[in-house]
Every structure is written in structure tokens, then in C-alpha cells.
Amino acid sequence: MHNTKIDIAREKRESLTEMLSQRLADAADLRSQAKQAHWNVKGMNFIALHELFDRVATELEPVVDDIAERITTLGGTANGTVRVAAQNSSLTEYPLEITDGADHVEALSNVLADFGKKVRADIAQADEIGDADTADLLTGISRNIDKLLWFVESHQQS
């Protein structure tokens, strides 16, 4: 941990950066999964889904950046390479063999929902530690993930 004048005890900052590092790996993986869907979707709704999946990936870029910057703000080191994300992501591996739009909607909605669930748990942990700023950051991320999930899973609803 790097020294900082932030008035959160070192052991609490260590706990927060560990939690955020897990979310950083997951967010980077989630972004790459959305790009996988974007690049490989086929079918009748191709252009709508192609553009939607690209929007999901694009909207995840500031999520990755915000998490990484909070880690470094708290005195940690943001390890955000693709290799680190691949080694540390807790998300389900994206099915590489799918092309059908409905299959991509199902796969991407599943991983978005899982990420959102984990972020909500992290909000509670940040609150318990007493870091309102991290809880607030995660609340904004949660709200955005829920919106993206709504956009994606609306293709499954009638």
C-alpha cells in the first residue's frame, strides 16, 4: 500500500483495495465478454444487437477506469492488464461457440446480472468498513449495470 493522507485506516484500505481489485478484474472481463458478443452475433436482429453489445462494452470502459482509480486513490495498485483480469475474474467464462442473437442475449444478461449482484454485495462491504465514497462509486456502477442489464434482457421479454 502506498501512503496517503486519506483518513481511512490502512487495514481498511487494504480490504477495500482487495475487494475493488476483484471487481476490476470482473469489470475488465465483462467488457471483453460484451465485445465478444458484439463481434460474433448473427441473425435477424444482428444490427440491433451488434450496436447494443458495443454500447454495453463502451459503457463499461469508465466503470473499469473508475474502479482502477479508486484503488490507486486508496493507496493500492490497480492491476488491470488482460492477463490479470483473465487470471482473477470471478465471472463465468463466455461461451465462445455461440453466434445466435438470442444465445448472446442470454449469455451477456447472465454475466451482467452476476456482476451487478457482486457489486451490490461490495456496496454493503464498503458501508460496513465506513467508506462512503467507495460505496457511492459502487452504487453508481450498480445503477448503470442494472440499466445495461435491462437493455439486454428486454430482448428476451415480450
DOKOLDREN-56817 format. One record per residue (C-alpha): residue number from 0; chain; x, y, z. Coordinates in nm, 3 decimals, m for minus. Example, Ala and Ser with C-alpha at 12.3 -4.5 7.8 and 13.67 -1.06 7.14 Angstrom:
BEGIN
+-----+--------+---------+---------+---------+
: num : chaine :      c1 :      c2 :      c3 :
+-----+--------+---------+---------+---------+
:   0 :      A :   1.230 :  m0.450 :   0.780 :
:   1 :      A :   1.367 :  m0.106 :   0.714 :
+-----+--------+---------+---------+---------+
% end
This chain:
BEGIN
+-----+--------+---------+---------+---------+
: num : chaine :      c1 :      c2 :      c3 :
+-----+--------+---------+---------+---------+
:   0 :      A :   0.000 :   0.000 :   0.000 :
:   1 :      A :   0.116 :   0.349 :  m0.080 :
:   2 :      A :   0.097 :   0.618 :   0.183 :
:   3 :      A :  m0.194 :   0.857 :   0.165 :
:   4 :      A :  m0.345 :   1.121 :   0.390 :
:   5 :      A :  m0.694 :   0.977 :   0.337 :
:   6 :      A :  m0.837 :   0.924 :   0.684 :
:   7 :      A :  m0.922 :   0.557 :   0.641 :
:   8 :      A :  m0.709 :   0.315 :   0.839 :
:   9 :      A :  m0.452 :   0.120 :   0.637 :
:  10 :      A :  m0.609 :  m0.220 :   0.711 :
:  11 :      A :  m0.945 :  m0.091 :   0.593 :
:  12 :      A :  m0.790 :   0.049 :   0.278 :
:  13 :      A :  m0.623 :  m0.287 :   0.217 :
:  14 :      A :  m0.958 :  m0.461 :   0.248 :
:  15 :      A :  m1.122 :  m0.210 :   0.016 :
:  16 :      A :  m0.849 :  m0.236 :  m0.247 :
:  17 :      A :  m0.865 :  m0.615 :  m0.238 :
:  18 :      A :  m1.241 :  m0.602 :  m0.296 :
:  19 :      A :  m1.206 :  m0.340 :  m0.568 :
:  20 :      A :  m0.928 :  m0.538 :  m0.737 :
:  21 :      A :  m1.167 :  m0.831 :  m0.772 :
:  22 :      A :  m1.428 :  m0.603 :  m0.926 :
:  23 :      A :  m1.164 :  m0.453 :  m1.157 :
:  24 :      A :  m1.080 :  m0.798 :  m1.292 :
:  25 :      A :  m1.451 :  m0.875 :  m1.330 :
:  26 :      A :  m1.529 :  m0.542 :  m1.500 :
:  27 :      A :  m1.246 :  m0.585 :  m1.749 :
:  28 :      A :  m1.363 :  m0.940 :  m1.821 :
:  29 :      A :  m1.724 :  m0.824 :  m1.856 :
:  30 :      A :  m1.620 :  m0.557 :  m2.105 :
:  31 :      A :  m1.434 :  m0.818 :  m2.312 :
:  32 :      A :  m1.734 :  m1.051 :  m2.299 :
:  33 :      A :  m1.958 :  m0.774 :  m2.435 :
:  34 :      A :  m1.709 :  m0.724 :  m2.720 :
:  35 :      A :  m1.711 :  m1.099 :  m2.785 :
:  36 :      A :  m2.088 :  m1.080 :  m2.828 :
:  37 :      A :  m2.058 :  m0.764 :  m3.041 :
:  38 :      A :  m1.810 :  m0.922 :  m3.280 :
:  39 :      A :  m1.981 :  m1.259 :  m3.319 :
:  40 :      A :  m2.357 :  m1.204 :  m3.311 :
:  41 :      A :  m2.554 :  m1.325 :  m3.614 :
:  42 :      A :  m2.920 :  m1.350 :  m3.706 :
:  43 :      A :  m3.231 :  m1.147 :  m3.779 :
:  44 :      A :  m3.162 :  m0.887 :  m3.509 :
:  45 :      A :  m2.795 :  m0.856 :  m3.599 :
:  46 :      A :  m2.759 :  m0.479 :  m3.627 :
:  47 :      A :  m2.966 :  m0.400 :  m3.317 :
:  48 :      A :  m2.773 :  m0.649 :  m3.105 :
:  49 :      A :  m2.438 :  m0.565 :  m3.263 :
:  50 :      A :  m2.489 :  m0.199 :  m3.168 :
:  51 :      A :  m2.632 :  m0.283 :  m2.825 :
:  52 :      A :  m2.341 :  m0.508 :  m2.730 :
:  53 :      A :  m2.096 :  m0.239 :  m2.843 :
:  54 :      A :  m2.281 :   0.013 :  m2.624 :
:  55 :      A :  m2.251 :  m0.223 :  m2.327 :
:  56 :      A :  m1.875 :  m0.254 :  m2.385 :
:  57 :      A :  m1.838 :   0.121 :  m2.430 :
:  58 :      A :  m2.031 :   0.200 :  m2.111 :
:  59 :      A :  m1.811 :  m0.044 :  m1.918 :
:  60 :      A :  m1.494 :   0.146 :  m2.009 :
:  61 :      A :  m1.548 :   0.422 :  m1.748 :
:  62 :      A :  m1.652 :   0.156 :  m1.494 :
:  63 :      A :  m1.314 :  m0.012 :  m1.533 :
:  64 :      A :  m1.138 :   0.324 :  m1.511 :
:  65 :      A :  m1.331 :   0.443 :  m1.205 :
:  66 :      A :  m1.263 :   0.122 :  m1.014 :
:  67 :      A :  m0.892 :   0.135 :  m1.101 :
:  68 :      A :  m0.865 :   0.498 :  m0.998 :
:  69 :      A :  m1.039 :   0.432 :  m0.665 :
:  70 :      A :  m0.789 :   0.154 :  m0.595 :
:  71 :      A :  m0.497 :   0.391 :  m0.652 :
:  72 :      A :  m0.667 :   0.672 :  m0.461 :
:  73 :      A :  m0.686 :   0.443 :  m0.158 :
:  74 :      A :  m0.314 :   0.366 :  m0.189 :
:  75 :      A :  m0.332 :   0.041 :  m0.379 :
:  76 :      A :  m0.201 :  m0.060 :  m0.718 :
:  77 :      A :  m0.452 :  m0.114 :  m0.997 :
:  78 :      A :  m0.356 :  m0.429 :  m1.184 :
:  79 :      A :  m0.572 :  m0.410 :  m1.493 :
:  80 :      A :  m0.397 :  m0.598 :  m1.769 :
:  81 :      A :  m0.590 :  m0.851 :  m1.974 :
:  82 :      A :  m0.378 :  m1.130 :  m1.827 :
:  83 :      A :  m0.454 :  m1.023 :  m1.469 :
:  84 :      A :  m0.824 :  m0.997 :  m1.549 :
:  85 :      A :  m0.821 :  m1.344 :  m1.704 :
:  86 :      A :  m0.646 :  m1.494 :  m1.402 :
:  87 :      A :  m0.864 :  m1.320 :  m1.143 :
:  88 :      A :  m1.212 :  m1.279 :  m1.286 :
:  89 :      A :  m1.484 :  m1.450 :  m1.088 :
:  90 :      A :  m1.729 :  m1.430 :  m1.379 :
:  91 :      A :  m1.839 :  m1.730 :  m1.581 :
:  92 :      A :  m1.641 :  m1.787 :  m1.899 :
:  93 :      A :  m1.824 :  m1.656 :  m2.204 :
:  94 :      A :  m1.935 :  m1.932 :  m2.445 :
:  95 :      A :  m1.711 :  m1.881 :  m2.748 :
:  96 :      A :  m1.904 :  m2.110 :  m2.982 :
:  97 :      A :  m2.231 :  m1.914 :  m2.991 :
:  98 :      A :  m2.343 :  m1.689 :  m3.277 :
:  99 :      A :  m2.722 :  m1.672 :  m3.245 :
: 100 :      A :  m2.850 :  m1.339 :  m3.113 :
: 101 :      A :  m3.076 :  m1.500 :  m2.852 :
: 102 :      A :  m2.785 :  m1.705 :  m2.718 :
: 103 :      A :  m2.570 :  m1.393 :  m2.687 :
: 104 :      A :  m2.853 :  m1.209 :  m2.511 :
: 105 :      A :  m2.882 :  m1.495 :  m2.263 :
: 106 :      A :  m2.507 :  m1.520 :  m2.202 :
: 107 :      A :  m2.449 :  m1.146 :  m2.168 :
: 108 :      A :  m2.755 :  m1.092 :  m1.947 :
: 109 :      A :  m2.635 :  m1.372 :  m1.717 :
: 110 :      A :  m2.290 :  m1.219 :  m1.672 :
: 111 :      A :  m2.430 :  m0.865 :  m1.629 :
: 112 :      A :  m2.666 :  m0.992 :  m1.358 :
: 113 :      A :  m2.383 :  m1.174 :  m1.181 :
: 114 :      A :  m2.157 :  m0.869 :  m1.189 :
: 115 :      A :  m2.441 :  m0.650 :  m1.060 :
: 116 :      A :  m2.505 :  m0.889 :  m0.771 :
: 117 :      A :  m2.137 :  m0.881 :  m0.673 :
: 118 :      A :  m2.123 :  m0.501 :  m0.690 :
: 119 :      A :  m2.427 :  m0.475 :  m0.460 :
: 120 :      A :  m2.254 :  m0.702 :  m0.208 :
: 121 :      A :  m1.948 :  m0.478 :  m0.231 :
: 122 :      A :  m2.162 :  m0.171 :  m0.155 :
: 123 :      A :  m2.262 :  m0.333 :   0.173 :
: 124 :      A :  m1.899 :  m0.420 :   0.250 :
: 125 :      A :  m1.781 :  m0.064 :   0.178 :
: 126 :      A :  m2.059 :   0.070 :   0.402 :
: 127 :      A :  m1.959 :  m0.172 :   0.677 :
: 128 :      A :  m1.597 :  m0.055 :   0.652 :
: 129 :      A :  m1.715 :   0.305 :   0.668 :
: 130 :      A :  m1.605 :   0.420 :   0.322 :
: 131 :      A :  m1.899 :   0.619 :   0.189 :
: 132 :      A :  m1.704 :   0.726 :  m0.119 :
: 133 :      A :  m1.638 :   0.370 :  m0.237 :
: 134 :      A :  m1.998 :   0.276 :  m0.154 :
: 135 :      A :  m2.118 :   0.573 :  m0.360 :
: 136 :      A :  m1.894 :   0.480 :  m0.653 :
: 137 :      A :  m2.022 :   0.124 :  m0.644 :
: 138 :      A :  m2.383 :   0.243 :  m0.617 :
: 139 :      A :  m2.341 :   0.439 :  m0.939 :
: 140 :      A :  m2.184 :   0.136 :  m1.105 :
: 141 :      A :  m2.468 :  m0.084 :  m0.983 :
: 142 :      A :  m2.727 :   0.154 :  m1.123 :
: 143 :      A :  m2.550 :   0.157 :  m1.462 :
: 144 :      A :  m2.513 :  m0.223 :  m1.472 :
: 145 :      A :  m2.884 :  m0.265 :  m1.391 :
: 146 :      A :  m2.970 :  m0.029 :  m1.679 :
: 147 :      A :  m2.746 :  m0.223 :  m1.919 :
: 148 :      A :  m2.900 :  m0.549 :  m1.799 :
: 149 :      A :  m3.244 :  m0.405 :  m1.868 :
: 150 :      A :  m3.138 :  m0.309 :  m2.223 :
: 151 :      A :  m3.004 :  m0.659 :  m2.291 :
: 152 :      A :  m3.267 :  m0.874 :  m2.123 :
: 153 :      A :  m3.552 :  m0.673 :  m2.274 :
: 154 :      A :  m3.477 :  m0.871 :  m2.590 :
: 155 :      A :  m3.598 :  m1.181 :  m2.402 :
: 156 :      A :  m3.923 :  m1.030 :  m2.280 :
: 157 :      A :  m4.248 :  m0.976 :  m2.462 :
+-----+--------+---------+---------+---------+
% end
